[in-house]
Amino acid sequence: MTSNGHPPIHLFGGTSDARLICQRLDAAGERYSLSVATEAGKQLAGDIRGEVLVGRMDAAAMVDFLTTRAVRWVIDASHPYAERLSDNVVAACEQANVPLIRYQRPSEIDALNHPLLHKVDSLAAACAVAQGLGPRVLLTTGSKQLAEYQHGLAGKTLLARVLPTAEVLSQCEALGLGVDNIIALRGPFSAQFNQALYEYCQPDVVITKESGAQGGYQEKVAPCLALNIPCIVVRRPATVVLGRIGQQVTSLDEFSQHLTHWQQSDPRVTI
């Protein structure tokens, strides 16, 4: 614990990766806090021991937070597509002079190739490909960009698989999506489950993201190809530039090595 009573480690999370890192910190006896954007993120964190803080921060707020709480190590385990958040974390850590670890789950986008598998670099490109395909589009991309997809896929029937929270369902309803358009389930799912869902929904195309093994990427894509359904995958944004204070890790074992090094080198300050 730091001299001001706050944990010395802070995570930016909201993913299953963040929860696994928190479990590693719990096992190591470390005190930490975790930032998530929404109440749904807090629920996903589960029964971790760290302090969970709900709410978004811009770079200036992050600097104030890190400085006020005397944070000595930051871990960014946010979603691979939350590039603005990660950029803000880098900028804040640079300004506050706090070392940073960026956990980036490994990609699996090169594991599958098929004539029906379309790999694109943006939401706009995904919509452009989908416009040339059938009328029923299943989105497994989350709720954050639903309005953009609705705009880019005007004239299509959208089916959206989203988290089953009141906040997300209200957002769907506000966009005019009804009970026939909303599939409220928390993943990741097995390939068998996804295949059964695709067979039930009968989409003409599925749009997803490069979510990696932790997000069930291959389990989402392979059933599409087995059913001859075109699948569009939006690639991850370019890797965040970490600057002088950051290092990237791509596995929990690699993170544990950094944790051991931090424990050995960090001067413990007690109250």
Phi, psi and chi 1 to 4 in degrees:
 res  aa     phi    psi   chi1   chi2   chi3   chi4
   1 MET       -  142.3 -170.5  176.5  -69.1      -
   2 THR   -78.4  170.8   57.4      -      -      -
   3 SER   -64.5  -21.0   57.3      -      -      -
   4 ASN   -95.4    7.8   61.8    5.0      -      -
   5 GLY    91.3   -5.1      -      -      -      -
   6 HIS   -94.8  153.8  -65.0  -63.3      -      -
   7 PRO   -61.8  146.9  -20.0   31.7      -      -
   8 PRO   -80.3  -13.9   29.8  -35.4      -      -
   9 ILE  -113.1  136.3  -57.8  171.8      -      -
  10 HIS  -131.0  134.1 -174.8   71.3      -      -
  11 LEU  -110.3  144.4  -76.3   85.1      -      -
  12 PHE  -106.9  118.9  -68.7   90.8      -      -
  13 GLY  -134.8 -134.6      -      -      -      -
  14 GLY   107.4    5.7      -      -      -      -
  15 THR  -122.0  168.1   62.5      -      -      -
  16 SER   -65.9  -28.7   53.9      -      -      -
  17 ASP   -60.4  -44.4  -60.1  -44.7      -      -
  18 ALA   -60.6  -40.0      -      -      -      -
  19 ARG   -63.2  -41.1 -175.0  170.7 -172.9  -89.1
  20 LEU   -65.6  -37.6  -66.4  172.1      -      -
  21 ILE   -66.1  -41.4  -71.1  172.6      -      -
  22 CYS   -59.5  -39.6  -70.0      -      -      -
  23 GLN   -64.6  -37.1  -70.0  172.9  -17.0      -
  24 ARG   -64.0  -41.7  -67.1  -75.4  173.9  112.7
  25 LEU   -65.4  -39.8  -67.9  170.8      -      -
  26 ASP   -59.9  -46.2  -72.8  -21.0      -      -
  27 ALA   -63.9  -30.2      -      -      -      -
  28 ALA   -85.6   -2.6      -      -      -      -
  29 GLY    75.7   21.2      -      -      -      -
  30 GLU   -88.5  147.8  -71.6  -64.8  -27.4      -
  31 ARG   -96.8  137.2  -69.2 -174.9   56.7   81.4
  32 TYR  -155.4  165.3   60.9   91.4      -      -
  33 SER  -124.8  157.2   49.7      -      -      -
  34 LEU  -131.7  127.5  167.3   69.1      -      -
  35 SER   -98.4  130.4  -77.7      -      -      -
  36 VAL  -128.9  155.5  -64.5      -      -      -
  37 ALA   -77.1  -34.9      -      -      -      -
  38 THR  -135.3  170.1   63.9      -      -      -
  39 GLU   -63.2  -32.3  -74.5  -65.6  -27.3      -
  40 ALA   -61.9  -40.0      -      -      -      -
  41 GLY   -62.2  -37.0      -      -      -      -
  42 LYS   -64.7  -41.5 -176.2  175.6 -177.5  178.5
  43 GLN   -63.0  -41.0  -70.2 -178.2   42.5      -
  44 LEU   -66.1  -25.5  -68.2  173.6      -      -
  45 ALA   -65.7  -27.5      -      -      -      -
  46 GLY    72.2 -147.1      -      -      -      -
  47 ASP   -95.7   46.4   56.4  -10.4      -      -
  48 ILE   -74.1  161.9   61.2  170.3      -      -
  49 ARG   -88.4  -17.9  -63.1  177.4 -169.0  165.9
  50 GLY   -72.5  164.2      -      -      -      -
  51 GLU   -75.5  126.9  174.4 -171.4    9.5      -
  52 VAL  -104.8  125.1 -177.9      -      -      -
  53 LEU  -113.3  129.0  -51.9  169.1      -      -
  54 VAL  -105.3  130.3  179.4      -      -      -
  55 GLY   138.6  149.9      -      -      -      -
  56 ARG   -88.3  148.2  -67.0  177.6  171.4   85.6
  57 MET  -129.9  139.0  -71.3 -173.0  -85.6      -
  58 ASP   -85.7 -179.3   60.2   15.8      -      -
  59 ALA   -61.0  -41.3      -      -      -      -
  60 ALA   -64.1  -41.9      -      -      -      -
  61 ALA   -65.1  -35.9      -      -      -      -
  62 MET   -64.0  -43.5  -71.9  178.5 -174.2      -
  63 VAL   -59.0  -46.2  171.6      -      -      -
  64 ASP   -61.4  -42.6 -177.7   64.8      -      -
  65 PHE   -62.4  -49.8  177.5   88.5      -      -
  66 LEU   -64.2  -37.5  -61.1  177.9      -      -
  67 THR   -73.3  -47.9  -55.9      -      -      -
  68 THR   -61.6  -39.8  -59.0      -      -      -
  69 ARG   -91.9    1.9  -66.9  171.8   65.0  108.7
  70 ALA    53.3   44.9      -      -      -      -
  71 VAL   -67.4  136.7  172.5      -      -      -
  72 ARG  -112.4   -8.0  -61.9 -159.9  -58.4  -81.7
  73 TRP  -154.9  131.1 -167.3   26.0      -      -
  74 VAL  -116.3  138.2  169.9      -      -      -
  75 ILE  -122.4  120.4  -58.2  160.1      -      -
  76 ASP   -98.8  103.4  178.3    9.1      -      -
  77 ALA  -117.9   35.6      -      -      -      -
  78 SER   -76.2  173.9   58.8      -      -      -
  79 HIS   -62.6  142.6 -161.4  -81.8      -      -
  80 PRO   -56.4  -23.2  -24.3   32.5      -      -
  81 TYR   -95.4    1.0  -69.8   80.6      -      -
  82 ALA   -89.4   60.5      -      -      -      -
  83 GLU   -66.5  -33.0   63.5  -95.2   41.3      -
  84 ARG   -65.6  -42.1 -177.9  176.8  -64.0  177.6
  85 LEU   -60.7  -47.3  168.7   60.2      -      -
  86 SER   -64.1  -39.1  -70.3      -      -      -
  87 ASP   -61.2  -41.3  -73.8  -18.9      -      -
  88 ASN   -65.2  -38.6  -75.4  -19.3      -      -
  89 VAL   -63.0  -44.4  170.7      -      -      -
  90 VAL   -60.2  -48.1  171.6      -      -      -
  91 ALA   -61.3  -42.0      -      -      -      -
  92 ALA   -66.8  -42.1      -      -      -      -
  93 CYS   -66.8  -38.0  -73.0      -      -      -
  94 GLU   -58.6  -47.5  -72.2  -90.2    9.0      -
  95 GLN   -70.1  -38.3 -169.6  168.4  -23.6      -
  96 ALA   -87.3   -4.1      -      -      -      -
  97 ASN    57.7   49.4 -160.7   32.5      -      -
  98 VAL  -114.4  128.4  178.7      -      -      -
  99 PRO   -63.3  148.2   18.7  -28.3      -      -
 100 LEU  -131.4  136.5  165.7   67.5      -      -
 101 ILE  -113.1  128.2  -72.9  -72.7      -      -
 102 ARG  -105.4  116.8  166.1   62.3  178.6  163.3
 103 TYR   -90.9  117.5 -177.2   89.3      -      -
 104 GLN  -120.0  107.9  178.7   74.0  -64.9      -
 105 ARG   -59.1  142.5   62.6  175.6   64.8  163.8
 106 PRO   -60.7  146.9  -21.8   32.8      -      -
 107 SER   -84.8  151.4  170.1      -      -      -
 108 GLU  -123.6   16.5  -68.0 -169.9  -40.6      -
 109 ILE   -64.8  -25.1 -164.1  161.9      -      -
 110 ASP   -88.7   -0.1  -66.0  -34.5      -      -
 111 ALA   -73.0  -26.2      -      -      -      -
 112 LEU  -127.3  135.4  -62.1  171.7      -      -
 113 ASN  -138.4  139.8  -69.7  -72.2      -      -
 114 HIS  -167.0  148.8 -168.3  -81.3      -      -
 115 PRO   -58.0  -27.3  -25.6   34.5      -      -
 116 LEU   -88.9   -2.5  -68.6  176.2      -      -
 117 LEU   -99.2  113.3 -178.9   56.2      -      -
 118 HIS  -106.5  117.3  -53.5  -91.0      -      -
 119 LYS  -102.3  120.6  -59.4  171.9 -175.1  179.6
 120 VAL  -126.5  166.4  -60.3      -      -      -
 121 ASP  -102.0   -3.9  -67.6  -35.4      -      -
 122 SER  -157.5  165.2   66.3      -      -      -
 123 LEU   -61.1  -42.2 -177.9  153.0      -      -
 124 ALA   -61.8  -40.8      -      -      -      -
 125 ALA   -67.1  -36.7      -      -      -      -
 126 ALA   -62.1  -43.7      -      -      -      -
 127 CYS   -65.4  -38.0  -68.8      -      -      -
 128 ALA   -62.9  -41.8      -      -      -      -
 129 VAL   -67.0  -45.1  173.5      -      -      -
 130 ALA   -63.6  -30.7      -      -      -      -
 131 GLN   -61.6  -26.1  -77.5  -70.1    3.3      -
 132 GLY   -90.5    5.3      -      -      -      -
 133 LEU  -113.0 -163.8  -60.0  170.1      -      -
 134 GLY   -71.3  176.6      -      -      -      -
 135 PRO   -77.7  -23.7   26.2  -34.3      -      -
 136 ARG   -99.9  118.5  -70.2  172.9   64.9   80.0
 137 VAL  -117.5  121.2 -178.8      -      -      -
 138 LEU   -96.8  120.4  173.0   59.1      -      -
 139 LEU   -99.2  121.5  -60.6  171.9      -      -
 140 THR  -116.6   42.5   66.6      -      -      -
 141 THR  -108.1    6.9   51.1      -      -      -
 142 GLY    87.5 -175.8      -      -      -      -
 143 SER   -99.5  -14.5   59.6      -      -      -
 144 LYS   -59.6  -38.7 -173.0  175.8  179.3 -178.6
 145 GLN  -112.8   23.8  -64.4  175.6  -55.6      -
 146 LEU   -57.6  -41.7  -87.4  179.7      -      -
 147 ALA   -62.6  -38.6      -      -      -      -
 148 GLU   -67.1  -41.2  -66.1  173.5   67.1      -
 149 TYR   -65.2  -39.3  -84.9  109.8      -      -
 150 GLN   -61.4  -40.3 -166.8  173.6   49.4      -
 151 HIS   -68.5  -44.2  177.3   75.7      -      -
 152 GLY   -75.1  -17.7      -      -      -      -
 153 LEU  -117.0   36.1  -64.8  170.7      -      -
 154 ALA   -55.1  133.6      -      -      -      -
 155 GLY    94.3  -12.4      -      -      -      -
 156 LYS   -92.1  157.4  -59.9  -73.7 -171.1 -179.2
 157 THR   -91.1  116.1  -62.2      -      -      -
 158 LEU   -96.7  133.4  -62.1 -171.2      -      -
 159 LEU  -115.6  124.7  -49.6  170.6      -      -
 160 ALA  -118.7  120.0      -      -      -      -
 161 ARG   -93.0  117.2 -173.6  161.8   75.9 -177.0
 162 VAL  -136.1  170.1  -64.3      -      -      -
 163 LEU   -68.7  143.7  -78.1  174.1      -      -
 164 PRO   -85.5   65.7   31.0  -34.0      -      -
 165 THR  -118.4  155.5   70.1      -      -      -
 166 ALA   -60.4  -39.7      -      -      -      -
 167 GLU   -61.5  -46.7  178.7 -176.2    8.1      -
 168 VAL   -68.8  -42.4  169.5      -      -      -
 169 LEU   -63.7  -37.8  -66.5  176.9      -      -
 170 SER   -63.5  -39.5  -65.7      -      -      -
 171 GLN   -62.6  -43.4  178.4 -173.7  -14.0      -
 172 CYS   -61.9  -44.6  -68.8      -      -      -
 173 GLU   -64.4  -37.7  -69.8  171.9   -3.4      -
 174 ALA   -63.6  -26.1      -      -      -      -
 175 LEU   -87.8    0.1  -68.0  171.3      -      -
 176 GLY    89.5    9.8      -      -      -      -
 177 LEU   -80.9  129.4  -62.9  176.6      -      -
 178 GLY  -104.1 -170.6      -      -      -      -
 179 VAL   -63.5  -24.1  -67.1      -      -      -
 180 ASP   -81.6   -8.7  -68.5  -29.1      -      -
 181 ASN  -108.9  -14.7  -52.4   96.2      -      -
 182 ILE  -106.9  126.7  -56.9  168.9      -      -
 183 ILE  -117.0  101.1  -56.0  160.9      -      -
 184 ALA   -97.9   99.5      -      -      -      -
 185 LEU  -147.1  148.4  -66.4  166.7      -      -
 186 ARG  -100.4  122.4  177.3 -166.7  170.2 -175.8
 187 GLY   -90.5 -166.5      -      -      -      -
 188 PRO   -76.8  163.5   28.0  -33.7      -      -
 189 PHE  -121.7  160.5  -54.3  101.0      -      -
 190 SER   -72.9  163.1   68.0      -      -      -
 191 ALA   -61.6  -37.4      -      -      -      -
 192 GLN   -64.8  -41.5  -68.9   82.2   -0.5      -
 193 PHE   -63.6  -46.9 -176.0   98.3      -      -
 194 ASN   -62.1  -40.4  -77.1  -33.9      -      -
 195 GLN   -62.8  -42.1 -179.8  157.5  -26.0      -
 196 ALA   -63.4  -39.0      -      -      -      -
 197 LEU   -65.9  -43.7  179.7   66.7      -      -
 198 TYR   -62.9  -41.3  -59.1  159.8      -      -
 199 GLU   -63.6  -35.4  -71.2  172.7  -22.9      -
 200 TYR   -73.9  -44.6  175.1   77.0      -      -
 201 CYS   -77.9  -26.6  -66.4      -      -      -
 202 GLN    55.5   51.2  -64.6  -70.7  -56.3      -
 203 PRO   -73.5  153.0   30.1  -35.4      -      -
 204 ASP   -87.0  -19.9  -65.4  -59.0      -      -
 205 VAL  -158.0  146.5   56.9      -      -      -
 206 VAL  -116.3  133.6  172.7      -      -      -
 207 ILE  -112.7  129.1  -58.3  179.1      -      -
 208 THR  -139.8 -173.5 -169.8      -      -      -
 209 LYS  -122.1  164.4  -72.0 -179.1  174.9  179.0
 210 GLU   -79.2   77.6 -179.4 -170.3  -12.7      -
 211 SER   -90.1   -7.7   53.0      -      -      -
 212 GLY    76.6  177.5      -      -      -      -
 213 ALA   -61.5  -37.7      -      -      -      -
 214 GLN   -64.2  -28.7 -158.9   65.8   37.8      -
 215 GLY   -96.5    6.3      -      -      -      -
 216 GLY    70.6   39.2      -      -      -      -
 217 TYR   -58.6  -55.6  171.0   71.6      -      -
 218 GLN   -65.8  -32.2  -67.1 -167.0   53.0      -
 219 GLU   -67.7  -24.1  -70.9   79.5    4.0      -
 220 LYS   -82.5  -40.0  -73.6 -174.6  -70.8 -173.2
 221 VAL   -81.7  -45.9  174.6      -      -      -
 222 ALA   -56.3  -43.0      -      -      -      -
 223 PRO   -63.9  -31.4  -22.9   34.5      -      -
 224 CYS   -59.3  -49.4  -74.6      -      -      -
 225 LEU   -66.3  -37.0  -53.1 -179.3      -      -
 226 ALA   -63.7  -30.8      -      -      -      -
 227 LEU   -97.1    6.8  -64.9  169.6      -      -
 228 ASN    60.4   36.6  -69.8  -45.1      -      -
 229 ILE  -101.4  124.3  -59.3  170.5      -      -
 230 PRO   -57.8  140.5  -22.4   33.2      -      -
 231 CYS  -128.3  128.4 -177.4      -      -      -
 232 ILE  -108.2  126.7  -57.3  169.0      -      -
 233 VAL  -114.5  124.0 -177.9      -      -      -
 234 VAL   -87.1  118.2 -178.3      -      -      -
 235 ARG   -64.3  159.4  -64.2 -179.7 -174.9  -86.9
 236 ARG   -67.4  155.1  -67.2  176.8 -175.4  173.8
 237 PRO   -63.4  164.9  -18.0   29.8      -      -
 238 ALA   -57.2  148.4      -      -      -      -
 239 THR   -58.5  135.6  -57.4      -      -      -
 240 VAL   -65.0  134.4  174.2      -      -      -
 241 VAL   -78.3  120.4  178.0      -      -      -
 242 LEU   -90.1  -14.8  -65.6  173.6      -      -
 243 GLY    70.9 -159.7      -      -      -      -
 244 ARG   -77.0  -19.1   63.0  178.2  177.9   81.3
 245 ILE  -102.9   -2.0   42.4   72.1      -      -
 246 GLY  -113.7  151.4      -      -      -      -
 247 GLN  -135.7  146.6  -69.5  179.6  -82.5      -
 248 GLN  -105.4  140.3 -179.8  167.0  -67.1      -
 249 VAL  -126.2  152.6  -58.9      -      -      -
 250 THR  -126.4   11.6   57.2      -      -      -
 251 SER  -152.0  157.8   71.6      -      -      -
 252 LEU   -66.8  -34.9  -72.2  173.1      -      -
 253 ASP   -64.8  -40.1  -72.6  -16.7      -      -
 254 GLU   -64.9  -39.5 -166.9  178.5   -6.2      -
 255 PHE   -62.2  -42.1  167.8   74.4      -      -
 256 SER   -60.5  -34.9  -69.0      -      -      -
 257 GLN   -63.6  -42.2  -67.1  172.3   12.7      -
 258 HIS   -65.5  -37.8  -77.2  -89.2      -      -
 259 LEU   -63.1  -44.2  173.6   57.8      -      -
 260 THR   -61.0  -43.3  -61.2      -      -      -
 261 HIS   -62.9  -41.7  176.7   74.3      -      -
 262 TRP   -64.2  -41.5 -172.1   82.6      -      -
 263 GLN   -63.1  -35.3  -71.2  179.2  -47.9      -
 264 GLN   -77.1  -26.7  -67.5  169.8  -13.4      -
 265 SER  -104.3  -18.6   61.5      -      -      -
 266 ASP   -79.0  125.8 -177.7   65.8      -      -
 267 PRO   -72.0  120.7   26.6  -32.3      -      -
 268 ARG   -75.1  129.3  -61.0  -63.9  147.0  137.4
 269 VAL  -116.1  123.2 -178.8      -      -      -
 270 THR  -113.2  160.9   57.6      -      -      -
 271 ILE   -98.4      -   57.8  171.7      -      -
